[in-house]
């Protein structure tokens, strides 16, 4: 029986830059930063309100998951900003929006009323886009 989701991957263009973005701009905590072999680095971070879900900052490189052609295509999609990677929840979207914006986070859409709450859209340093959402009570 599956009990819970423990890890989710976000494909990033540069792991050092992504680590800086997720920790210094989003305020996430590093859970693991380890070399595995000569050319594979396993980096996970956790969001402040969800320390049991590890976000893997996965480099896009040929290997067990992707051949060279597939890795190149995935990189093109991420670079073009075509990859939506998830929804982050907040209890005060306006304060979070202002805080992240002041830290240099690129927003594609400011906080906007939607049928499910208030939503803003932003990109990480690789081009992945996320929804920042304050749900209705």
TIDREN-152860 format. One record per residue (C-alpha): residue in three letters; x, y, z. Coordinates in steps of 0.2 Angstrom, whole numbers, plus 2048, in hexadecimal, padded with zeros to 3 digits. Layout:
TIDREN-152860
ALAXYZ;...
//
This chain:
TIDREN-152860
UNK800800800;UNK8078117FB;UNK80781C80B;UNK80C82D805;UNK8178377F8;UNK82883B7FF;UNK8328427F1;UNK82D84C7E1;UNK83A8527D4;UNK83C8637CC;UNK8478637BD;UNK8548717BE;UNK8608787B2;UNK86E87B7BF;UNK86E8737D0;UNK8788807D9;UNK86D88E7D2;UNK85E8857D7;UNK8648817E8;UNK8678947EB;UNK8568987E4;UNK84C88B7EE;UNK85588F7FF;UNK8598A27FE;UNK84A8A87F4;UNK83C89B7F9;UNK84389880A;UNK844885808;UNK84F87A813;UNK85C86E80C;UNK85985C810;UNK866853806;UNK8758597FB;UNK87F84A7F7;UNK88A8447E8;UNK8858337E2;UNK89382D7D6;UNK89D8397CC;UNK8908437C3;UNK8808417CD;UNK87B84D7DB;UNK86B84A7E5;UNK86485A7ED;UNK85485A7F6;UNK84C8697FF;UNK83C86B809;UNK82F87980A;UNK82D88181B;UNK81C87A81E;UNK81F869817;UNK82F86181D;UNK82A850819;UNK829852806;UNK83A8547FE;UNK83B85D7EE;UNK8498567E3;UNK8538637D9;UNK8568577CB;UNK86385C7BE;UNK85E8587AC;UNK86C84C7A5;UNK86C83C79C;UNK86C82D7A7;UNK86181F7AD;UNK85182A7AB;UNK85583379B;UNK85F82F78B;UNK86983E784;UNK85B843778;UNK84D843785;UNK85884D791;UNK85B85A784;UNK84885B780;UNK84485D793;UNK85186A795;UNK849874786;UNK83887378E;UNK83F87979F;UNK849887797;UNK83A88C78E;UNK82F88D79E;UNK823880798;UNK8248757A8;UNK8188787B5;UNK81E8707C5;UNK8118727D3;UNK80687D7DF;UNK80D8857EF;UNK80188A7FC;UNK802899807;UNK7F68A0814;UNK7FA8B280F;UNK7FD8B47FC;UNK8008C67FC;UNK80D8C6809;UNK8168B7801;UNK8158BF7F0;UNK81D8CF7F6;UNK82A8C5800;UNK82F8BA7F1;UNK82E8C97E4;UNK83A8D37EF;UNK8468C47EF;UNK8468C47DC;UNK83A8B77D8;UNK8328B97C7;UNK81F8B97C7;UNK8158B57B7;UNK8058BA7BF;UNK8028C57CF;UNK7F58BF7DC;UNK7E58BD7D3;UNK7D38B87DA;UNK7CF8A67D3;UNK7C089B7D7;UNK7CB8917E3;UNK7D489F7EB;UNK7E18AC7E7;UNK7EF8A67DB;UNK8008AD7D5;UNK80C8A57C9;UNK81F8A57CA;UNK82E89D7C2;UNK83D8957CA;UNK84F8997C4;UNK84D88B7B7;UNK83D8917B0;UNK8318847B8;UNK82188D7BD;UNK81788B7CD;UNK8068917D4;UNK80789A7E4;UNK7F58987EB;UNK7EB89E7FA;UNK7DC8937FB;UNK7CB899800;UNK7C6894811;
//
